[in-house]
Amino acid sequence: MADIISEYEDKLPAKMLDEFKENIPKGASDTKVRKILEAAYGEYKNARVCPGEAVGLIAAESIGEPGTQMTLNTFHFAGVAEMNVTLGLPRIIEILDGRKELENPMMEIYLKKPYASGKRIEDLRHLALQIKETKLNDISTEFSINIADFTIEVKLDKERMKEIGVTTGKVMDAISKQLKGYNIKDDKDSIILKARSKEDSFNEAYKTKEKIKGITIKGIKGILQVLPVKREEEFVIITAGSNLADVLQLEEVDAYRTTTNNIFEIEQVLGIEAARQAIINEIFKVIESQGLNVDARHIMLVADTMCVSGTVKGITRYGVVSEKSSVLARASFETPIKHIINAALIGEVDNLNSVVENVMVNQPIPIGTGLPSLSVKPPQKTPKEK
């Protein structure tokens, strides 16, 4: 079998051949193996694109046409505040525009055993609360300023603190790490903050009071809500908010499957190849949820275009379009006068190598039959004829 597979090394991709080695039964006869490989080679030849095919245009049509049938809905998880999922066309636009600030960032946190099985449901609930970001505002009942000496008093909610397993000492430590220049004192059911500087003012005290409300006491920064959900035989924690780098540090988390819908976080933590795959997965997720069907190759082409420079760039005038080598191609997208003036100032040359610029100057475009050019070499004269 290995000898027959080796015959196709220059015909089929290495990945396909590896899959054949794994999946073809060991006892299969040489005739059957050759038939399988021939059928695969035929399919592979049919799937390849002809030279000069306008793949970008076909990909744009294939994604854009079903996009007109997409709904503009946002799904809400019942019973949980702030848990929304952006679906449909708004999500596609979010991905393809390369937006860093998402409308509804979220994560799917897969867990290791025994948490994933859900047998110890109390431990799962406790872990979810450990992940959720708890701010000082969440465990306080009142913030007040003493006008006499400009001290800030924070009344703590002891029941809420007990529920999430936080002591007054931990609260004071968290505040002292994130707020410099203040003395912190424990006063039974409350904490009192006093500025070390002598130049106190009500304005400064008020600014500090508002600032300390957002101090993270426990959990992972950016994770606003958590929701354990059962999927088939295991539990997954879905979050509102995203912080991939910190979540992957947790021992209980399965780092191989945990993911976020923020492409830029994936790029920073796992690299550009992972970001490219995330773009493909996220677009597929939206398309399938809408009951549509788009060939994977079109989506892969878009993902490749966004990631080819080594960083994720949206399909906007600031992203992919700004990197085009042709002045006329950049000008055809948006803000044409700006592009043409800038090119004129530096004496930029357009070699008219692509489609858009040739359409603009009314020349044959270099796709399909316009790709090959005909040149006739005149017969060389002999020395006698000269």
Buried (B, 14 or more C-beta within 10 A) or exposed (E): BEEBBEEBEEEBEEEBBEEBEEEBEEEEEEEEBBEBBEEBBEEBEEEEEEEBEBBBEBBBEBBEEBBEEBEEBBEEBEEEEEBBBBBBBBBBBBBBEBBEEBEBBBBBBBBEEEBBBBEEEEEBEEBBBBBBBBBBBBBBEEBEBEEEEBBBBBBBBBEBBEEBEBEBEEBBEBBEEBBEEBEBEEEEEBBBBBBEEEEEEEEEBEEBBEEBEEBBBBBBEBBBBBBBEEEEEBBBBBBBBBBBEBBBEBEBBBBEEBBBBBBBBBBBBBEBEBBBBBBBBBBEBBBEBBEBEBEEBBBBBBBEBBBEEEBBBBBBBEBBBEEBEBBBBBBBBEEEEEBBEBBEEEEEEBEBEBBBBBEBEEEEBBBEEEEEEEEEEEEEEEEEEE
